[in-house]
Amino acid sequence: MKPHPLYYSFTAALLLASSALAQAPALTRAQQAAKAKAENIPELKFEVVPNFLKMPPGLYLGEGIGVATNSKGHVFVYTRSENTRLFEFDKTGTYIKEIGEGVYGFQFAHAVRVDKDDNIWAVDEGSNMVIKFNPEGTKVLMVIGHRPDAADATPAIPGQGAPSPPAEPYTLNRPTDVAFDPAGNIFVSDGYGNSRVVKYDKFGKFIKSVGSRGSAQGELNLPHTMASDAKGNIYVGDRSNSRVQVFDDDLTFKAIYDKVGAPWAVCVSGGPHQYLYVSNSNPDNNNADIAAVTGDIYKMELDGTILGKFGKAGKGAGDFSTIHELDCRNENEIFTSEITAWRVQKLIMHPTPTQTDTKK
């Protein structure tokens, strides 16, 4: 009996599918290490505000290293170009002014944050300093750490042929970020050199530190980014360990979230219901193989539950080109500062459909 013609069509389709699967390249070991472990995560929709930042003629951004907003919606961008510079824009993206031009602590930008009182904090990896400006950006209110003497050579990174130096209360070693609890205490991720988190009181007095280089619970390997919630819990992007570690306000270990890749940037939204955003950024070496499996941002509950993800690596509008810092003061307006595209993007998140919406 001659088979039905549909038999041949079905068989051909199976052969084509099998051939495609056979030709699909397996992930390399490096891609497997870089790709987030979370699977079957809903895609969140968003749109990009085109050409949001409006720079004055003749002024350009270099690497997009830091971005933060204040209570008025003003946007602060910390950038590496010929010099490290900090710019302020209004809520429409119109340029207002430069902050801290020529300040002694600006050498190699790493992060900018704004506290609940609208004070502006710049974290400079090159000068080993955390600098607090008043809300107008006209006065330095506090400095934590100190700039190495010009005669000192740049120290080697521990773990790359150099022993870990003993951590000191007020000496930072290539710090990366800053966060604050409701009482005004200050937390610094003392990242590349000391692999620790340091807690100071609101006057800058040392309280305690936690962490040393390693991969065990409570150990850190390049704490690259950090955020805090309304209860004072601290979320540390333990980048080289590909995990977020959570500590309480006393820096006692609470939890590990290790399903969302290498956290280059984290932020916690303003609330009243707070969310944690984590960027599994593609590396800034333009490695196409790694970019193919990274570049996504995850939205999470504070307990680590993953709600969704969005984005991919790339240089077009709405793609992400090595996100170095996130701002999510408003959970529906996300700002990304990106290294290899020399830009800041403003994203408008679409509402997440509820079960009732999906049944309509």
C-alpha positions in Angstrom: 0.0 0.0 0.0 1.4 3.4 -1.0 1.9 5.8 1.9 -0.2 8.9 2.1 1.5 12.1 0.7 1.3 13.7 4.1 3.6 10.9 5.3 6.4 12.2 3.1 5.9 15.8 4.1 5.9 14.9 7.8 9.1 12.8 7.4 10.8 15.5 5.5 10.0 18.0 8.2 11.4 15.7 10.9 14.6 15.3 8.9 15.0 19.0 8.4 14.5 19.6 12.1 16.9 16.9 13.1 19.5 18.3 10.7 19.0 21.8 12.1 19.5 20.5 15.6 22.6 18.6 14.6 24.1 21.7 13.0 23.3 24.0 16.0 26.6 24.7 17.7 26.8 23.6 21.3 27.6 26.3 23.9 31.3 26.6 24.6 32.6 26.3 28.1 32.9 30.1 28.3 29.4 30.6 27.1 28.0 28.0 29.6 29.8 29.9 32.4 28.4 33.3 31.2 24.9 32.4 30.4 22.3 32.8 33.2 21.1 29.6 34.7 17.4 30.7 34.9 15.3 29.1 32.2 11.8 29.8 30.8 11.7 33.3 32.1 8.9 35.6 30.8 10.1 38.4 28.5 9.2 41.9 29.8 8.3 44.5 27.2 9.8 48.0 27.2 10.5 50.9 24.9 13.4 53.3 24.6 13.1 57.1 24.8 15.1 58.1 21.7 18.0 60.4 22.1 17.2 61.1 25.7 20.4 62.9 26.8 20.8 66.3 25.1 24.5 67.2 25.2 25.6 70.8 24.5 27.6 71.4 21.3 31.1 70.1 21.5 30.6 68.0 24.7 30.4 64.2 24.4 30.1 61.3 26.8 32.9 58.8 27.0 32.3 55.4 28.6 28.9 55.3 30.3 30.1 54.2 33.8 27.4 55.5 36.2 23.9 56.8 36.2 21.6 57.9 39.0 18.5 60.0 39.5 17.3 62.3 42.4 13.9 63.0 43.8 13.3 65.7 41.1 14.0 63.3 38.3 17.3 64.9 37.5 19.8 62.4 35.9 23.5 62.2 36.9 26.0 60.6 34.6 29.5 59.6 35.6 31.7 59.1 32.6 35.3 58.2 31.6 36.7 60.2 28.7 39.9 62.2 28.6 39.1 62.9 32.2 36.6 61.5 34.6 33.5 63.8 34.6 30.1 64.0 36.3 27.2 65.7 34.5 23.7 66.6 35.6 20.6 66.7 33.3 17.0 67.6 34.0 14.2 65.1 33.8 13.8 65.7 30.1 17.4 64.9 29.5 18.5 68.5 28.9 22.0 69.3 30.1 22.3 71.4 33.2 25.9 71.5 34.4 29.1 69.6 35.2 29.7 68.7 38.9 33.2 68.5 40.5 35.2 69.7 37.6 38.9 69.2 38.5 38.1 67.7 41.9 41.1 65.8 43.4 39.2 62.5 43.8 38.1 62.2 40.1 40.5 59.9 38.4 38.7 56.7 37.1 34.9 56.7 37.5 33.1 53.7 38.8 29.6 54.5 40.2 27.3 57.4 41.1 24.4 57.2 43.6 22.0 59.7 45.1 20.8 59.2 48.7 17.3 59.9 50.2 18.3 63.5 50.9 19.5 64.0 47.3 23.1 64.1 48.2 25.3 62.9 45.2 27.9 60.3 45.8 30.7 59.5 43.4 32.7 56.3 43.7 36.1 56.6 42.0 38.0 53.3 41.5 41.2 55.1 40.5 41.6 57.5 43.5 40.2 54.9 46.0 37.7 57.5 47.2 34.0 57.8 47.8 33.0 61.5 47.6 29.7 63.0 48.9 28.5 66.2 47.3 25.6 68.3 48.4 22.4 68.1 46.3 23.4 71.2 44.3 26.8 69.6 43.5 28.6 72.7 44.7 30.2 71.4 47.9 32.1 68.3 49.0 30.5 67.1 52.3 32.4 64.0 53.0 35.3 61.9 51.7 35.9 58.2 52.5 39.3 56.7 51.5 42.3 58.6 50.2 44.1 58.9 46.9 47.4 57.0 46.6 50.5 59.2 46.5 51.7 60.0 43.0 54.9 58.1 43.7 53.0 54.9 44.4 52.8 52.3 41.6 49.3 51.0 40.7 48.9 47.9 42.9 48.4 44.5 41.2 45.0 42.8 41.6 45.0 40.1 44.3 44.6 36.7 42.7 46.7 37.8 39.7 50.1 37.3 41.1 49.7 39.6 44.1 48.9 38.6 47.7 45.7 40.1 49.2 46.7 43.1 51.2 45.4 43.5 54.8 42.1 45.5 54.7 42.2 48.7 56.7 39.1 50.6 58.0 39.6 53.8 56.1 41.8 52.7 53.2 39.9 51.5 50.1 41.4 49.4 47.3 39.6 50.1 44.0 36.1 50.6 45.4 33.1 50.0 43.1 29.8 51.2 44.7 28.0 52.8 47.7 24.6 52.2 49.3 22.7 53.5 52.4 20.3 52.2 55.0 17.3 54.1 56.4 19.4 55.4 59.3 21.9 56.9 56.9 24.7 54.4 57.5 27.0 54.1 54.5 28.0 50.8 52.8 30.9 50.6 50.4 31.8 47.7 48.1 35.6 47.7 48.3 35.8 45.7 45.2 38.8 44.9 43.1 41.4 44.9 45.8 39.8 44.0 49.1 36.7 42.0 48.0 34.7 43.2 51.0 31.8 45.4 52.0 32.5 48.1 54.6 29.9 49.7 56.8 30.4 53.3 58.1 28.0 55.4 60.2 26.4 58.5 58.7 29.4 60.6 59.8 31.9 58.3 58.1 33.1 56.4 61.2 34.1 52.8 60.5 31.7 50.2 62.0 32.7 46.8 60.5 33.5 45.0 57.2 32.6 41.6 55.8 34.1 39.5 53.1 37.4 38.3 51.7 38.4 36.9 48.4 36.9 33.5 47.7 33.8 31.7 46.5 32.4 30.3 49.8 29.3 31.7 51.4 30.0 35.2 52.6 33.2 35.4 50.6 33.4 37.7 47.5 35.2 37.8 44.2 34.9 41.3 42.8 31.9 42.9 44.5 31.2 45.1 41.5 27.8 46.7 42.4 25.5 47.1 45.3 22.1 48.3 46.4 20.0 48.5 49.6 16.3 48.1 50.3 14.0 49.9 52.7 14.9 47.5 55.6 18.6 48.1 55.2 19.3 44.8 53.5 22.3 45.0 51.2 22.4 43.3 47.8 26.0 42.8 46.5 26.7 41.9 42.9 29.5 39.3 43.4 30.4 39.5 39.8 33.3 37.0 39.4 31.3 34.4 41.4 28.2 35.0 39.1 25.9 35.6 42.0 24.1 38.2 44.2 24.8 37.9 47.9 22.4 39.4 50.4 23.4 40.7 53.8 21.3 42.3 56.5 21.9 45.7 57.9 24.6 44.3 60.3 26.3 42.6 57.3 25.2 39.2 58.4 24.8 36.8 55.5 21.2 36.1 54.4 21.0 34.5 50.9 22.6 33.8 47.5 20.9 34.4 44.2 22.9 32.6 41.5 20.6 32.1 38.6 20.9 35.4 36.8 24.5 35.4 35.5 27.3 37.7 36.4 25.8 40.9 38.1 27.7 43.8 36.6 24.9 46.2 37.9 22.1 46.0 40.4 19.5 48.4 41.7 16.5 48.3 44.0 13.4 50.3 43.1 11.9 52.9 45.3 8.7 51.2 46.3 6.3 51.0 48.1 6.7 47.5 46.7 10.4 47.2 45.9 12.0 45.1 43.2 15.6 44.0 42.5 17.0 44.5 39.0 20.2 42.6 37.9 22.1 43.0 34.7 24.0 40.0 33.3 26.1 42.3 31.1 28.2 41.2 28.2 31.9 41.9 28.9 33.5 45.1 27.7 36.0 43.3 25.5 33.4 43.0 22.7 33.6 39.2 22.8 30.9 38.2 20.4 30.6 34.6 21.7 29.9 35.8 25.2 27.6 38.6 24.0 25.4 36.0 22.3 24.4 34.6 25.7 24.4 37.7 27.9 23.1 41.2 27.9 19.8 40.5 29.7 18.3 42.3 32.7 16.3 40.4 35.3 13.5 41.8 37.4 13.2 40.0 40.7 11.3 40.1 44.0 13.6 40.9 46.9 13.5 37.2 48.0 15.1 36.2 44.7 12.0 35.1 42.8 12.6 36.0 39.1 9.6 37.8 37.6 10.9 38.3 34.1 13.8 39.5 31.9 14.4 41.9 29.1 17.0 43.0 26.6 20.0 41.5 24.8 23.6 42.5 24.0 24.1 44.9 21.1 24.7 48.5 20.1 21.3 49.5 18.7 18.6 51.4 20.5 17.1 49.0 23.1 20.1 46.7 23.0 22.6 46.8 25.9 26.3 47.4 25.3 27.9 46.4 28.6 25.7 47.9 31.3 27.9 49.2 34.1 25.2 50.8 36.3 21.4 50.7 36.6 19.0 53.2 38.1 15.5 52.1 39.0 14.3 54.7 41.5 11.0 54.4 39.5 10.4 50.7 38.6 8.8 51.8 35.3 11.7 54.0 34.3 15.0 52.3 34.0 18.3 54.0 33.2 21.3 52.1 31.9 24.8 53.4 31.6 26.8 51.5 29.0 30.5 51.3 28.5 31.1 50.2 24.9 28.4 52.3 23.3 29.3 55.5 25.2 25.7 56.2 26.2 22.9 56.3 28.7 19.5 54.9 27.7 16.1 55.6 29.4 13.7 52.7 29.2 9.9 52.8 29.8 8.7 49.5 31.1 5.3 48.2 29.9 2.9 47.0 32.7 3.2 43.3 33.4 -0.1 41.5 32.4 -2.0 40.0 35.3 -3.8 36.7 35.2 -7.1 38.6 34.7 -5.7 40.5 31.8 -4.5 37.4 30.0 -8.0 35.8 30.3 -9.7 38.7 28.4 
